[in-house]
Amino acid sequence: MRSVGGSPGFSVVLTRDYERIEADTNLGVQWYAQVAARYQICSDEGLCEFALQLASNPHRLLRLPNPILDPFLREIDEKIALLRGARLLTLLTATKNHSSADGAFPRWV
């Protein structure tokens, strides 16, 4: 959990409450954005959603045109704890749902 970076509380809350990300995609993104803002990782909900998508379904992002994708990639590079937190959520969810047939974690609607 220490490798996530940022405040230690950030990864602790993600590990404790990661199941909230699966309950509802929109609410899960909002929850992640609120946690990231609370621990001063990121206050941009759009970037939080991008981090979750990049961590769990990077192949889907290839469909985005470069003028949209490039700024997000530059910004996420500056907020690596945000991406690491999203990846932690992805791995925790994948571990819980190791028998999932679709392989997408968290499940995006």
Backbone torsions as a table, in degrees:
resi	resn	phi	psi	omega
1	MET	NA	-28.9	-179.9
2	ARG	-64.2	-26.6	-178.1
3	SER	-72.0	-9.4	177.8
4	VAL	-65.1	-41.4	-179.3
5	GLY	92.8	179.8	-176.4
6	GLY	71.3	-160.3	177.9
7	SER	-65.2	137.6	178.3
8	PRO	-57.6	-29.5	179.6
9	GLY	-63.7	-27.3	-179.6
10	PHE	-59.2	-54.1	-178.4
11	SER	-70.5	-28.6	177.5
12	VAL	-65.0	-46.1	179.9
13	VAL	-65.7	-41.5	178.8
14	LEU	-61.1	-43.6	-179.2
15	THR	-67.1	-39.6	-178.1
16	ARG	-70.9	-39.6	-170.4
17	ASP	-114.7	19.8	-173.0
18	TYR	-58.0	-24.6	-178.4
19	GLU	-66.3	-17.0	178.4
20	ARG	-65.6	-24.9	-178.5
21	ILE	-68.3	-27.2	-177.7
22	GLU	-88.1	-22.0	-174.1
23	ALA	-58.4	-42.6	-178.5
24	ASP	-159.9	128.1	-175.2
25	THR	-57.3	-50.4	-178.2
26	ASN	-64.6	-44.6	178.3
27	LEU	-66.3	-34.8	178.0
28	GLY	-64.6	-41.7	176.9
29	VAL	-64.0	-44.0	178.6
30	GLN	-61.4	-43.6	178.9
31	TRP	-60.5	-47.8	-179.7
32	TYR	-61.0	-42.5	178.8
33	ALA	-63.0	-39.3	179.0
34	GLN	-66.3	-42.2	178.7
35	VAL	-65.3	-44.1	179.1
36	ALA	-61.3	-40.3	178.8
37	ALA	-68.4	-43.0	-179.0
38	ARG	-58.9	-37.9	-178.8
39	TYR	-97.2	16.7	174.9
40	GLN	55.1	39.7	175.9
41	ILE	-89.7	-46.6	-178.5
42	CYS	-166.0	142.1	178.2
43	SER	-113.8	9.1	-178.6
44	ASP	-100.2	108.3	-177.8
45	GLU	-62.1	-36.2	178.2
46	GLY	-62.5	-40.3	178.2
47	LEU	-69.9	-34.5	176.4
48	CYS	-63.1	-43.6	177.6
49	GLU	-64.3	-41.2	177.8
50	PHE	-59.7	-43.0	179.4
51	ALA	-61.1	-42.1	178.2
52	LEU	-64.3	-42.0	178.6
53	GLN	-65.7	-44.5	-179.6
54	LEU	-63.3	-38.1	-179.0
55	ALA	-73.5	-28.7	-173.5
56	SER	-112.2	-28.7	-177.3
57	ASN	-141.9	58.7	-175.1
58	PRO	-60.4	-30.2	-178.8
59	HIS	-63.4	-28.3	179.3
60	ARG	-72.9	-24.9	-179.2
61	LEU	-72.2	-18.7	178.7
62	LEU	-63.6	-18.3	179.0
63	ARG	-75.7	-16.5	-179.4
64	LEU	-75.6	141.2	177.1
65	PRO	-68.7	149.4	-178.4
66	ASN	-52.8	-40.1	179.7
67	PRO	-60.4	-23.0	177.1
68	ILE	-91.6	-43.3	-174.5
69	LEU	-70.5	-43.4	-175.1
70	ASP	-57.1	-47.9	178.8
71	PRO	-62.0	-38.3	177.4
72	PHE	-62.7	-43.4	-179.7
73	LEU	-64.6	-39.7	177.5
74	ARG	-64.3	-42.6	-178.0
75	GLU	-69.1	-39.9	-179.2
76	ILE	-68.0	-29.1	177.1
77	ASP	-63.6	-30.1	179.3
78	GLU	-84.7	-12.9	-179.1
79	LYS	-125.3	60.6	-173.3
80	ILE	-62.9	-30.6	178.1
81	ALA	-63.8	-30.9	177.9
82	LEU	-65.0	-45.7	178.8
83	LEU	-68.2	-40.4	178.8
84	ARG	-64.9	-38.1	176.3
85	GLY	-63.5	-41.8	178.0
86	ALA	-64.5	-39.2	178.8
87	ARG	-67.6	-38.2	176.1
88	LEU	-58.8	-45.4	177.5
89	LEU	-59.9	-42.6	179.6
90	THR	-60.8	-45.7	-178.5
91	LEU	-68.5	-40.1	177.7
92	LEU	-62.4	-43.5	179.4
93	THR	-66.3	-41.5	179.8
94	ALA	-64.1	-38.4	179.0
95	THR	-65.1	-40.3	179.4
96	LYS	-68.5	-39.3	-175.0
97	ASN	-108.9	46.1	-174.9
98	HIS	-61.3	-14.6	-179.8
99	SER	-97.6	8.2	-177.8
100	SER	-62.7	136.5	-178.5
101	ALA	-81.7	-30.0	-174.3
102	ASP	-85.4	-20.2	175.6
103	GLY	73.5	3.9	-179.2
104	ALA	-96.7	120.5	-178.8
105	PHE	-132.1	129.6	-14.7
106	PRO	-66.3	165.9	-177.0
107	ARG	-73.6	117.7	-179.5
108	TRP	-95.9	133.9	-179.7
109	VAL	-86.2	NA	NA
